[in-house]
Amino acid sequence: MNARPIRRVFVAAVTKRKQVCPSTATVQANASITAHEMSVNTTNIRHINKFRFLDKACVKAQDGPGGASSAGKESPWRLCTPAEVEQVKVLLCVVPIFACTIVFNTILAQLQTFSVQQGSAMDTRLAASFHVPPASLQAIPYAMLVALVPAYEAAFVPAVRRLTGVATGITPLQRIGVGLFAVTFSMVAAALVEARRLHAAADGNGHLLSILWIAPQFLVFGLSEMFTAVGLIEFFYKQSLAGMQAFLTSMTYCSYSFGFYLSSVLVSLVNRVTSTSAAGDGGWLANNDLNKDRLDLFYWLLAGLSILNFFNYLFWARWYSKSVETVQVAGVVRGGGEQDDEKDTSEC
């Protein structure tokens, strides 16, 4: 799906803003699609009962005598198919779900920046002649994924499936939510370890905390990533409109980018808010010296932001579930023209 159908749906909806909105997807499909569209296969797709004004984009103009439809074929910029309208509405509905994962990736940014710096200020020795490179700790979440994903599919899914009746054990939205909640504890662990490290550094006896103390924050993040990152890809892939899966899946990587941008904004904002010009203090993270900075307080801030993001996600996940229903709409061709009878598992 490219940007042109999206633009056409909005243009057509605005052009026909004075038209009466169709009552159901079935009505709009039967009343407004062309003969060519009726010749293609029908399939079960998700009808979004939000953004109803966009449904006007697939209503034929009633501008003839006595309200009759105007003669001739309307321009694609004035008359869209029901499938195109549903594609745009699906895209609008998944944006809040996508946005809730940005904070998750902001936490990932800390593990790849401040946590590495945190490890550099700790004792990296595991043996007399062996030192752990602090940057190598970033491999822990990915090692966790390699180990846990097969175990999740082999043990967790069958066990939970018997309780929930859902083919995947829990729905993609539930899987994302579990990860968004669990990642909070990664920042809690990071804050507690940093407070302990600061206390050890303040003693002045030269004793450094072992770098292994920061492993839990990476382990917890790896566990949460197995739920959120994989769940988000699964959620996008299960959107039932042809041509949308690849486009929606690409949004996962946009979340990584926005998460790192948000991290930079947060650092600048925190330094500005916490700085005291009278004392010449540049803020919690301004000194580039962890023994003088308050990285522990920044971690606590991120933990609080993460739990707020989790409750925000619950609201939008419930909103999405109430917005979606499965109906039969013509004008959509699935791969091979076969009807998709898979049970809808996108609801919370």
Buried (B, 14 or more C-beta within 10 A) or exposed (E): BEEEBBEBBBBBBEBBEEBEBBEEBBEBBBEBBEEEBEEBEBBBBBBBBBBEBBBBBBBBBBEEEEEEBEEEEBEBBBBBBBBBBBBBBBBBBBEBBBBBBBBBBBBBBBBBBBBBBBBEBBBBEEEEEEEBEBEEBBEBBEEBBEEBEEEBEEEBBEEBBEEEEBEBBBBBBBBBBBBBBBBBBBBBBBBBBBBEBBEBBEEEEEEBBBBBBBBBBBBBBBBBBBBBBBBBBBBBBBBBBBBBBEBBBEBBEEBBEBBBBBBEEBBEEBBEEBBEEEEEBBBBBBBEEBEEBBBBBBBBBBBEBBBEBBEBBBEBBEBBBEBBEBBBBBBBBBEEEEEBEEEBBBBB
